[in-house]
């Protein structure tokens, strides 16, 4: 497999490459029907489908040599697989795991420490929405080459999720991250509840996938930055994380963001503390990567549009001399053009902007820093831009 960012870069440079283009979000069924990331059964021929996270692909399935085993039509000689045990649960998981694996849950479902109370009828749909967003997150992390280790494997440095509701005293849980455990309030899966919170907190954007990407940013700060070689550079760019988080939180909710925050931060919340600046910028990096990858997979491009955008120059990068700087700038500039096009599409439908944010040069430097950290950690952050 080519490096992910290299794949993406080449596709940005030549987005209409016909059959040779890597189509990263649509796969063909054996009957020719287009398949999408969430599908577990082909709507045309009823073939069973499964997602193979190690190869980032969805395939129709053919029964294997023993019951409950399957072979991928996309790679008949690639071994046999089993479908995740959560396929028939409200989580509706369509992922695969190798047949020789003794686990019953896939890599994404195996991250769950606590699932919602399914004796509550509404939690069935809530859990489905949570898992749909989480699988998208995990698939992206795997594609970038980042380590995704469950706490059941490594209790100290692993990752786990609690999806919970109110406790016996009626208190709602606090969404957040602590030592690799990400907690999400299950009510965040209710669109009306989430929108009410978004308005109350004066946020331009609030989604389940956004929550996942933000909170996992805190997890990877612990894994990739804390006490490591990137720490001093992080402090020079984002600030000193040793500043009191409690005091910063109180100050933020009492005084709000500085008036000039748009010149240095990706969001108002990012101004609260260096940890939050990192997590917000990390989430936007993942948003941008996935959206550009998806758009190019569908042949979308704004290159021929006459947008009056000034491309970012190399001087805006964290490391202007980095040999991959030009490719990263191409990615960022492609994102700016794409977001402009999608914002206009949203407005044409009377909807809020698809991407209600502005990226100043200071944020481009932070995004480049995160890109370099991921590239070093995963060795695959540069895989996104080239055809197979």
C-alpha positions, 0 to 999 in steps of 0.5 A: 500500500502506498503511503496515505498522504502521498496518495492524497497528494497525487490525487489532489494534483490530478483528481480526475485519474479515471480507473487508476484513481484510488477511490477511498470511500466507494467500493464495488460489490461483486454484482457491480453495485457501489458499496459505502462504508456503513453497508453490511449487505448489498442492496442490489444482490443481498451479498453479505459485506464486511469492512477490513480495517487493515486494508481500508476496504469494504468487500462483498463476502463469499462463505469460507471453508467452515461455518461463520467464516468468509472470504473477501471477493476483493481478495479471495486468496487473502485468508478467511475472516469472521464478522464482528459479534456486534453485527446483529446488535444495535451497534450494527457493526460491519467490520471483520476480524481474521478467522484465526483471531480468538476475539469475537469483537473487531478492533473498533468494538473491542475499544468499548469498556461500557456500552449504553444501558440497552434496557432503555429503548432509546439507547438502541438508536443512540448506540448505533449512532455512536458506533457509526461515528466511532468506526469512522474515527478508528478507520481513519486512525488505522489508515494513518498508521496510528497505534489503536491499542485497547485497554484490555491489551494495555491497561496503562497506555491503551484506549477505551470508551464509556458510552453512558447516561445519567447515574442513579442520582440523575447526574449527566456524565461529562464528555472528556478524556482521562488516561486513555478513557474517553467518556461520551454522554449517550444523549449526545446522539440525540440530535435535538439535545446536541443542537440545544447544547450547541446553541447554549455554548455558542458553538458553530459546530457540534457533531458526534464525530467531532467529539470523537476526533477532539477527545482522541486528540487528547489521547494522542497528546499523551502518547505522542507529545507528553515527555517526548521529543516534540514537547518543547516544540509543542510548547513553543507553538501551542503554549505551556500545558503546565498552566493550571487547567482548572484556572484556565477553564474557569477563566474561559467560561467567565471571560470567554475567548480573547477578541482577536482569537480568530487570528491565532486559533481554529476555534474559540474553545481552542483559546482555553488551554494549550491542551484544548488548542491541540485537541481542537486543531487535531480534530480539524486536521482529521476533518480536513483529511477525511473530507478531502479524501472523500471528495476526491474519491467521488471525483469532486474538485474545486480547482476549476472554480474561480474562488478568490482565495489567496493560497497559503505560502510556505512561510505559513508552515511550522517547518517551511524547509520540510521536504513535504511542505509543498504537498501539505500546502497543496492539501491545505489549499485544496481543502480551502477551495473544497470548503468554499464550494461545499459552503455554497452548496449548503447555503443553496439548500438553506443550511448552515455552512458546511465548514463554519471556520476560518483558518488563519496562518497561525493555525496552518502552522499548528496543522502542519506540526500535527501532520509531522507528528502523525507522519513520524508516529505512524509512517503513513500520514503521507499516504493520503495523496497517490493512486495504487 
